[in-house]
Amino acid sequence: MLTEPFARQLDRAMAYESADRPLPAIVLPHPIQNVNKEELMARAVMLADAAEVLLRGQVPDGQVPGWPP
């Protein structure tokens, strides 16, 4: 699990070292701290939904910029 700015960093790093499949990452909006109650709940729902997708052996749609390649 990472936030959008770090997902972009990961995407750049993968340009040098490719993987044989999409990375199973959950990307949340930035920031993840000091947010109001509504934003916190929305992110909790996003996290739970993405975790369910990962548990099914799939990659959450649009979770990592540039993936799948």
ZAMARGU-4260 file (C-alpha; in steps of 0.2 Angstrom, whole numbers, plus 5000, padded with zeros to 4 digits):
<rodrens>
0) 5000/5000/5000 | 5007/5017/4995 | 5001/5034/4991 | 5000/5042/4973 | 5017/5051/4974
5) 5026/5035/4979 | 5017/5025/4966 | 5024/5036/4953 | 5041/5033/4960 | 5038/5015/4959
10) 5033/5016/4941 | 5049/5025/4937 | 5060/5013/4946 | 5051/4998/4937 | 5058/5006/4920
15) 5075/5000/4926 | 5069/4983/4933 | 5054/4975/4925 | 5043/4962/4933 | 5034/4948/4924
20) 5017/4953/4930 | 5009/4969/4937 | 5014/4973/4955 | 5000/4970/4968 | 4999/4987/4975
25) 4986/4997/4983 | 4987/5016/4980 | 4978/5028/4990 | 4976/5047/4987 | 4989/5058/4996
30) 4990/5063/5010 | 4984/5049/5021 | 4986/5058/5037 | 4977/5073/5044 | 4962/5071/5034
35) 4944/5074/5039 | 4932/5060/5044 | 4924/5059/5027 | 4940/5057/5018 | 4946/5044/5030
40) 4931/5034/5028 | 4932/5035/5009 | 4950/5029/5010 | 4945/5015/5021 | 4932/5009/5008
45) 4945/5011/4994 | 4958/5001/5004 | 4945/4987/5008 | 4939/4986/4990 | 4957/4985/4984
50) 4961/4972/4997 | 4947/4961/4991 | 4953/4962/4973 | 4970/4957/4978 | 4964/4942/4988
55) 4955/4936/4973 | 4972/4936/4964 | 4969/4951/4953 | 4976/4968/4952 | 4965/4983/4957
60) 4961/4993/4941 | 4971/5009/4940 | 4980/5007/4956 | 4998/5009/4950 | 5001/5021/4936
65) 5008/5013/4920 | 5002/4996/4925 | 4999/4984/4917 | 5013/4988/4905
</rodrens>
